[in-house]
Amino acid sequence: MPDNSEANIATADAHNLLLHNQHAISAAIEEMTKWLPENGVGSVATNAIAAMETLETNAQGITDAIMRLRQL
């Protein structure tokens, strides 16, 4: 069986970048959810909070995948 450790490292590194993007997007949405209710658009804030929950769930899945790849 060929050694795929370099491919696994590259894949894990790419996943790390995706995870950083997830966190940045989540932070941006969080800032908007603070601003929206103050400006009369609370219903949009509710939708933004739901999006943040999805990002958090997916971030955990990405983290798990990174850890598995780094162990191979």
Biopython code that builds the backbone (N, CA, C, O; Angstrom):
import numpy as np
from Bio.PDB.StructureBuilder import StructureBuilder

atoms = [
    (1, "MET", "N", (0.846, -1.173, 0.000)),
    (1, "MET", "CA", (0.000, 0.000, 0.000)),
    (1, "MET", "C", (0.893, 1.239, 0.000)),
    (1, "MET", "O", (1.818, 1.318, 0.809)),
    (2, "PRO", "N", (0.645, 2.205, -0.881)),
    (2, "PRO", "CA", (1.490, 3.387, -0.945)),
    (2, "PRO", "C", (1.313, 4.269, 0.287)),
    (2, "PRO", "O", (0.255, 4.299, 0.916)),
    (3, "ASP", "N", (2.394, 4.987, 0.608)),
    (3, "ASP", "CA", (2.366, 5.902, 1.747)),
    (3, "ASP", "C", (1.694, 7.206, 1.327)),
    (3, "ASP", "O", (2.206, 7.922, 0.467)),
    (4, "ASN", "N", (0.568, 7.506, 1.921)),
    (4, "ASN", "CA", (-0.191, 8.709, 1.588)),
    (4, "ASN", "C", (-0.015, 9.801, 2.630)),
    (4, "ASN", "O", (-0.843, 10.709, 2.709)),
    (5, "SER", "N", (1.058, 9.734, 3.444)),
    (5, "SER", "CA", (1.193, 10.683, 4.538)),
    (5, "SER", "C", (1.301, 12.118, 4.032)),
    (5, "SER", "O", (0.745, 13.027, 4.649)),
    (6, "GLU", "N", (2.006, 12.340, 2.920)),
    (6, "GLU", "CA", (2.108, 13.705, 2.381)),
    (6, "GLU", "C", (0.745, 14.205, 1.907)),
    (6, "GLU", "O", (0.399, 15.369, 2.111)),
    (7, "ALA", "N", (-0.024, 13.326, 1.276)),
    (7, "ALA", "CA", (-1.368, 13.707, 0.835)),
    (7, "ALA", "C", (-2.264, 13.979, 2.040)),
    (7, "ALA", "O", (-3.069, 14.910, 2.020)),
    (8, "ASN", "N", (-2.125, 13.169, 3.085)),
    (8, "ASN", "CA", (-2.922, 13.381, 4.294)),
    (8, "ASN", "C", (-2.574, 14.707, 4.955)),
    (8, "ASN", "O", (-3.460, 15.420, 5.425)),
    (9, "ILE", "N", (-1.289, 15.038, 4.992)),
    (9, "ILE", "CA", (-0.861, 16.307, 5.579)),
    (9, "ILE", "C", (-1.408, 17.472, 4.774)),
    (9, "ILE", "O", (-1.908, 18.440, 5.348)),
    (10, "ALA", "N", (-1.321, 17.395, 3.461)),
    (10, "ALA", "CA", (-1.837, 18.466, 2.599)),
    (10, "ALA", "C", (-3.342, 18.611, 2.763)),
    (10, "ALA", "O", (-3.861, 19.727, 2.810)),
    (11, "THR", "N", (-4.040, 17.494, 2.851)),
    (11, "THR", "CA", (-5.482, 17.537, 3.040)),
    (11, "THR", "C", (-5.833, 18.126, 4.399)),
    (11, "THR", "O", (-6.747, 18.943, 4.506)),
    (12, "ALA", "N", (-5.114, 17.718, 5.431)),
    (12, "ALA", "CA", (-5.358, 18.262, 6.767)),
    (12, "ALA", "C", (-5.079, 19.759, 6.797)),
    (12, "ALA", "O", (-5.820, 20.517, 7.423)),
    (13, "ASP", "N", (-4.007, 20.192, 6.121)),
    (13, "ASP", "CA", (-3.697, 21.625, 6.059)),
    (13, "ASP", "C", (-4.816, 22.401, 5.363)),
    (13, "ASP", "O", (-5.185, 23.492, 5.799)),
    (14, "ALA", "N", (-5.353, 21.836, 4.282)),
    (14, "ALA", "CA", (-6.463, 22.490, 3.578)),
    (14, "ALA", "C", (-7.701, 22.556, 4.477)),
    (14, "ALA", "O", (-8.413, 23.560, 4.487)),
    (15, "HIS", "N", (-7.948, 21.501, 5.215)),
    (15, "HIS", "CA", (-9.071, 21.501, 6.156)),
    (15, "HIS", "C", (-8.860, 22.556, 7.246)),
    (15, "HIS", "O", (-9.814, 23.204, 7.676)),
    (16, "ASN", "N", (-7.622, 22.725, 7.687)),
    (16, "ASN", "CA", (-7.340, 23.760, 8.679)),
    (16, "ASN", "C", (-7.712, 25.140, 8.153)),
    (16, "ASN", "O", (-8.291, 25.950, 8.877)),
    (17, "LEU", "N", (-7.385, 25.402, 6.910)),
    (17, "LEU", "CA", (-7.739, 26.690, 6.306)),
    (17, "LEU", "C", (-9.259, 26.856, 6.230)),
    (17, "LEU", "O", (-9.787, 27.933, 6.504)),
    (18, "LEU", "N", (-9.949, 25.787, 5.859)),
    (18, "LEU", "CA", (-11.415, 25.838, 5.834)),
    (18, "LEU", "C", (-11.976, 26.108, 7.228)),
    (18, "LEU", "O", (-12.938, 26.860, 7.381)),
    (19, "LEU", "N", (-11.377, 25.497, 8.229)),
    (19, "LEU", "CA", (-11.832, 25.711, 9.594)),
    (19, "LEU", "C", (-11.631, 27.166, 10.017)),
    (19, "LEU", "O", (-12.497, 27.755, 10.663)),
    (20, "HIS", "N", (-10.490, 27.740, 9.651)),
    (20, "HIS", "CA", (-10.244, 29.158, 9.951)),
    (20, "HIS", "C", (-11.294, 30.037, 9.265)),
    (20, "HIS", "O", (-11.774, 31.011, 9.844)),
    (21, "ASN", "N", (-11.642, 29.684, 8.033)),
    (21, "ASN", "CA", (-12.695, 30.425, 7.323)),
    (21, "ASN", "C", (-14.033, 30.296, 8.053)),
    (21, "ASN", "O", (-14.772, 31.273, 8.180)),
    (22, "GLN", "N", (-14.340, 29.090, 8.531)),
    (22, "GLN", "CA", (-15.581, 28.876, 9.278)),
    (22, "GLN", "C", (-15.642, 29.820, 10.484)),
    (22, "GLN", "O", (-16.666, 30.450, 10.749)),
    (23, "HIS", "N", (-14.524, 29.901, 11.204)),
    (23, "HIS", "CA", (-14.492, 30.756, 12.395)),
    (23, "HIS", "C", (-14.630, 32.234, 12.021)),
    (23, "HIS", "O", (-15.309, 32.990, 12.717)),
    (24, "ALA", "N", (-13.999, 32.640, 10.943)),
    (24, "ALA", "CA", (-14.090, 34.041, 10.507)),
    (24, "ALA", "C", (-15.514, 34.388, 10.085)),
    (24, "ALA", "O", (-16.027, 35.450, 10.437)),
    (25, "ILE", "N", (-16.144, 33.502, 9.340)),
    (25, "ILE", "CA", (-17.532, 33.734, 8.913)),
    (25, "ILE", "C", (-18.445, 33.790, 10.133)),
    (25, "ILE", "O", (-19.325, 34.647, 10.215)),
    (26, "SER", "N", (-18.240, 32.892, 11.066)),
    (26, "SER", "CA", (-19.050, 32.877, 12.271)),
    (26, "SER", "C", (-18.883, 34.174, 13.065)),
    (26, "SER", "O", (-19.862, 34.721, 13.573)),
    (27, "ALA", "N", (-17.661, 34.660, 13.172)),
    (27, "ALA", "CA", (-17.420, 35.919, 13.888)),
    (27, "ALA", "C", (-18.117, 37.085, 13.201)),
    (27, "ALA", "O", (-18.679, 37.954, 13.866)),
    (28, "ALA", "N", (-18.083, 37.106, 11.884)),
    (28, "ALA", "CA", (-18.746, 38.179, 11.140)),
    (28, "ALA", "C", (-20.259, 38.127, 11.349)),
    (28, "ALA", "O", (-20.895, 39.160, 11.555)),
    (29, "ILE", "N", (-20.830, 36.928, 11.297)),
    (29, "ILE", "CA", (-22.271, 36.788, 11.508)),
    (29, "ILE", "C", (-22.629, 37.186, 12.938)),
    (29, "ILE", "O", (-23.661, 37.815, 13.169)),
    (30, "GLU", "N", (-21.789, 36.824, 13.883)),
    (30, "GLU", "CA", (-22.052, 37.190, 15.275)),
    (30, "GLU", "C", (-22.102, 38.712, 15.443)),
    (30, "GLU", "O", (-22.964, 39.233, 16.151)),
    (31, "GLU", "N", (-21.188, 39.408, 14.800)),
    (31, "GLU", "CA", (-21.199, 40.870, 14.857)),
    (31, "GLU", "C", (-22.495, 41.432, 14.273)),
    (31, "GLU", "O", (-23.074, 42.374, 14.814)),
    (32, "MET", "N", (-22.936, 40.850, 13.177)),
    (32, "MET", "CA", (-24.188, 41.310, 12.564)),
    (32, "MET", "C", (-25.385, 41.040, 13.467)),
    (32, "MET", "O", (-26.304, 41.856, 13.539)),
    (33, "THR", "N", (-25.381, 39.895, 14.161)),
    (33, "THR", "CA", (-26.519, 39.584, 15.025)),
    (33, "THR", "C", (-26.610, 40.549, 16.196)),
    (33, "THR", "O", (-27.692, 40.751, 16.747)),
    (34, "LYS", "N", (-25.504, 41.141, 16.579)),
    (34, "LYS", "CA", (-25.530, 42.157, 17.628)),
    (34, "LYS", "C", (-26.097, 43.475, 17.091)),
    (34, "LYS", "O", (-26.811, 44.183, 17.801)),
    (35, "TRP", "N", (-25.781, 43.794, 15.857)),
    (35, "TRP", "CA", (-26.188, 45.064, 15.256)),
    (35, "TRP", "C", (-27.642, 45.052, 14.792)),
    (35, "TRP", "O", (-28.342, 46.056, 14.922)),
    (36, "LEU", "N", (-28.095, 43.935, 14.257)),
    (36, "LEU", "CA", (-29.419, 43.862, 13.649)),
    (36, "LEU", "C", (-30.571, 44.211, 14.592)),
    (36, "LEU", "O", (-31.402, 45.043, 14.229)),
    (37, "PRO", "N", (-30.661, 43.616, 15.783)),
    (37, "PRO", "CA", (-31.789, 43.946, 16.651)),
    (37, "PRO", "C", (-31.793, 45.422, 17.078)),
    (37, "PRO", "O", (-32.851, 46.016, 17.288)),
    (38, "GLU", "N", (-30.621, 45.985, 17.197)),
    (38, "GLU", "CA", (-30.520, 47.401, 17.570)),
    (38, "GLU", "C", (-31.059, 48.314, 16.474)),
    (38, "GLU", "O", (-31.360, 49.480, 16.726)),
    (39, "ASN", "N", (-31.179, 47.789, 15.269)),
    (39, "ASN", "CA", (-31.619, 48.577, 14.126)),
    (39, "ASN", "C", (-32.947, 48.088, 13.549)),
    (39, "ASN", "O", (-33.259, 48.323, 12.381)),
    (40, "GLY", "N", (-33.724, 47.399, 14.397)),
    (40, "GLY", "CA", (-35.077, 47.052, 14.019)),
    (40, "GLY", "C", (-35.261, 45.869, 13.094)),
    (40, "GLY", "O", (-36.319, 45.735, 12.481)),
    (41, "VAL", "N", (-34.287, 45.027, 12.976)),
    (41, "VAL", "CA", (-34.437, 43.855, 12.103)),
    (41, "VAL", "C", (-34.093, 42.573, 12.881)),
    (41, "VAL", "O", (-33.220, 41.795, 12.496)),
    (42, "GLY", "N", (-34.809, 42.398, 13.975)),
    (42, "GLY", "CA", (-34.579, 41.245, 14.837)),
    (42, "GLY", "C", (-34.828, 39.913, 14.168)),
    (42, "GLY", "O", (-34.168, 38.926, 14.493)),
    (43, "SER", "N", (-35.783, 39.862, 13.223)),
    (43, "SER", "CA", (-36.064, 38.586, 12.550)),
    (43, "SER", "C", (-34.871, 38.121, 11.725)),
    (43, "SER", "O", (-34.620, 36.922, 11.606)),
    (44, "VAL", "N", (-34.144, 39.064, 11.163)),
    (44, "VAL", "CA", (-32.936, 38.709, 10.406)),
    (44, "VAL", "C", (-31.876, 38.177, 11.365)),
    (44, "VAL", "O", (-31.144, 37.246, 11.031)),
    (45, "ALA", "N", (-31.796, 38.757, 12.539)),
    (45, "ALA", "CA", (-30.843, 38.293, 13.548)),
    (45, "ALA", "C", (-31.115, 36.843, 13.924)),
    (45, "ALA", "O", (-30.183, 36.063, 14.120)),
    (46, "THR", "N", (-32.383, 36.484, 14.024)),
    (46, "THR", "CA", (-32.750, 35.100, 14.345)),
    (46, "THR", "C", (-32.230, 34.145, 13.269)),
    (46, "THR", "O", (-31.700, 33.079, 13.582)),
    (47, "ASN", "N", (-32.382, 34.523, 12.029)),
    (47, "ASN", "CA", (-31.872, 33.690, 10.928)),
    (47, "ASN", "C", (-30.351, 33.610, 10.969)),
    (47, "ASN", "O", (-29.776, 32.557, 10.691)),
    (48, "ALA", "N", (-29.703, 34.707, 11.310)),
    (48, "ALA", "CA", (-28.237, 34.718, 11.387)),
    (48, "ALA", "C", (-27.747, 33.796, 12.494)),
    (48, "ALA", "O", (-26.731, 33.118, 12.341)),
    (49, "ILE", "N", (-28.466, 33.770, 13.601)),
    (49, "ILE", "CA", (-28.093, 32.879, 14.704)),
    (49, "ILE", "C", (-28.207, 31.423, 14.270)),
    (49, "ILE", "O", (-27.366, 30.601, 14.634)),
    (50, "ALA", "N", (-29.230, 31.100, 13.501)),
    (50, "ALA", "CA", (-29.380, 29.734, 12.982)),
    (50, "ALA", "C", (-28.207, 29.383, 12.066)),
    (50, "ALA", "O", (-27.711, 28.256, 12.094)),
    (51, "ALA", "N", (-27.767, 30.343, 11.262)),
    (51, "ALA", "CA", (-26.614, 30.105, 10.384)),
    (51, "ALA", "C", (-25.360, 29.855, 11.207)),
    (51, "ALA", "O", (-24.542, 29.003, 10.859)),
    (52, "MET", "N", (-25.207, 30.598, 12.299)),
    (52, "MET", "CA", (-24.043, 30.394, 13.163)),
    (52, "MET", "C", (-24.041, 28.998, 13.780)),
    (52, "MET", "O", (-22.986, 28.381, 13.927)),
    (53, "GLU", "N", (-25.214, 28.507, 14.139)),
    (53, "GLU", "CA", (-25.303, 27.152, 14.698)),
    (53, "GLU", "C", (-24.858, 26.117, 13.678)),
    (53, "GLU", "O", (-24.182, 25.150, 14.029)),
    (54, "THR", "N", (-25.230, 26.310, 12.421)),
    (54, "THR", "CA", (-24.792, 25.398, 11.363)),
    (54, "THR", "C", (-23.285, 25.460, 11.182)),
    (54, "THR", "O", (-22.630, 24.429, 11.039)),
    (55, "LEU", "N", (-22.736, 26.668, 11.188)),
    (55, "LEU", "CA", (-21.283, 26.822, 11.071)),
    (55, "LEU", "C", (-20.563, 26.103, 12.206)),
    (55, "LEU", "O", (-19.547, 25.444, 11.983)),
    (56, "GLU", "N", (-21.081, 26.228, 13.409)),
    (56, "GLU", "CA", (-20.453, 25.584, 14.562)),
    (56, "GLU", "C", (-20.489, 24.063, 14.429)),
    (56, "GLU", "O", (-19.498, 23.388, 14.708)),
    (57, "THR", "N", (-21.624, 23.530, 14.005)),
    (57, "THR", "CA", (-21.735, 22.085, 13.797)),
    (57, "THR", "C", (-20.735, 21.615, 12.749)),
    (57, "THR", "O", (-20.039, 20.619, 12.949)),
    (58, "ASN", "N", (-20.667, 22.327, 11.641)),
    (58, "ASN", "CA", (-19.743, 21.951, 10.570)),
    (58, "ASN", "C", (-18.293, 22.127, 10.998)),
    (58, "ASN", "O", (-17.436, 21.337, 10.601)),
    (59, "ALA", "N", (-18.004, 23.143, 11.798)),
    (59, "ALA", "CA", (-16.641, 23.348, 12.279)),
    (59, "ALA", "C", (-16.182, 22.148, 13.105)),
    (59, "ALA", "O", (-15.027, 21.731, 13.020)),
    (60, "GLN", "N", (-17.090, 21.603, 13.897)),
    (60, "GLN", "CA", (-16.723, 20.429, 14.688)),
    (60, "GLN", "C", (-16.427, 19.237, 13.779)),
    (60, "GLN", "O", (-15.483, 18.489, 14.033)),
    (61, "GLY", "N", (-17.212, 19.054, 12.736)),
    (61, "GLY", "CA", (-16.945, 17.973, 11.786)),
    (61, "GLY", "C", (-15.615, 18.143, 11.071)),
    (61, "GLY", "O", (-14.896, 17.168, 10.853)),
    (62, "ILE", "N", (-15.287, 19.361, 10.710)),
    (62, "ILE", "CA", (-14.002, 19.633, 10.056)),
    (62, "ILE", "C", (-12.866, 19.347, 11.027)),
    (62, "ILE", "O", (-11.860, 18.748, 10.647)),
    (63, "THR", "N", (-13.021, 19.768, 12.272)),
    (63, "THR", "CA", (-11.989, 19.513, 13.282)),
    (63, "THR", "C", (-11.764, 18.012, 13.448)),
    (63, "THR", "O", (-10.622, 17.557, 13.509)),
    (64, "ASP", "N", (-12.833, 17.254, 13.522)),
    (64, "ASP", "CA", (-12.716, 15.800, 13.655)),
    (64, "ASP", "C", (-11.980, 15.193, 12.466)),
    (64, "ASP", "O", (-11.139, 14.311, 12.635)),
    (65, "ALA", "N", (-12.302, 15.672, 11.257)),
    (65, "ALA", "CA", (-11.632, 15.160, 10.054)),
    (65, "ALA", "C", (-10.151, 15.487, 10.068)),
    (65, "ALA", "O", (-9.329, 14.654, 9.686)),
    (66, "ILE", "N", (-9.803, 16.686, 10.502)),
    (66, "ILE", "CA", (-8.393, 17.077, 10.580)),
    (66, "ILE", "C", (-7.653, 16.152, 11.535)),
    (66, "ILE", "O", (-6.559, 15.676, 11.228)),
    (67, "MET", "N", (-8.248, 15.902, 12.682)),
    (67, "MET", "CA", (-7.590, 15.039, 13.664)),
    (67, "MET", "C", (-7.390, 13.627, 13.122)),
    (67, "MET", "O", (-6.342, 13.021, 13.342)),
    (68, "ARG", "N", (-8.388, 13.101, 12.417)),
    (68, "ARG", "CA", (-8.238, 11.761, 11.829)),
    (68, "ARG", "C", (-7.134, 11.740, 10.786)),
    (68, "ARG", "O", (-6.331, 10.808, 10.753)),
    (69, "LEU", "N", (-7.083, 12.769, 9.925)),
    (69, "LEU", "CA", (-6.056, 12.814, 8.896)),
    (69, "LEU", "C", (-4.656, 12.918, 9.499)),
    (69, "LEU", "O", (-3.720, 12.294, 8.999)),
    (70, "ARG", "N", (-4.511, 13.677, 10.535)),
    (70, "ARG", "CA", (-3.193, 13.852, 11.160)),
    (70, "ARG", "C", (-2.720, 12.592, 11.870)),
    (70, "ARG", "O", (-1.527, 12.435, 12.132)),
    (71, "GLN", "N", (-3.646, 11.696, 12.181)),
    (71, "GLN", "CA", (-3.265, 10.436, 12.849)),
    (71, "GLN", "C", (-2.872, 9.352, 11.868)),
    (71, "GLN", "O", (-2.283, 8.346, 12.263)),
    (72, "LEU", "N", (-3.190, 9.538, 10.590)),
    (72, "LEU", "CA", (-2.878, 8.501, 9.585)),
    (72, "LEU", "C", (-1.419, 8.508, 9.228)),
    (72, "LEU", "O", (-0.982, 7.706, 8.402)),
]
sb = StructureBuilder()
sb.init_structure("model")
sb.init_model(0)
sb.init_chain("A")
sb.init_seg("    ")
for serial, (resi, resn, name, xyz) in enumerate(atoms, 1):
    if name == "N":
        sb.init_residue(resn, " ", resi, " ")
    sb.init_atom(name, np.array(xyz, "f"), 0.0, 1.0, " ", f" {name:<3s}", serial, name[0])
structure = sb.get_structure()
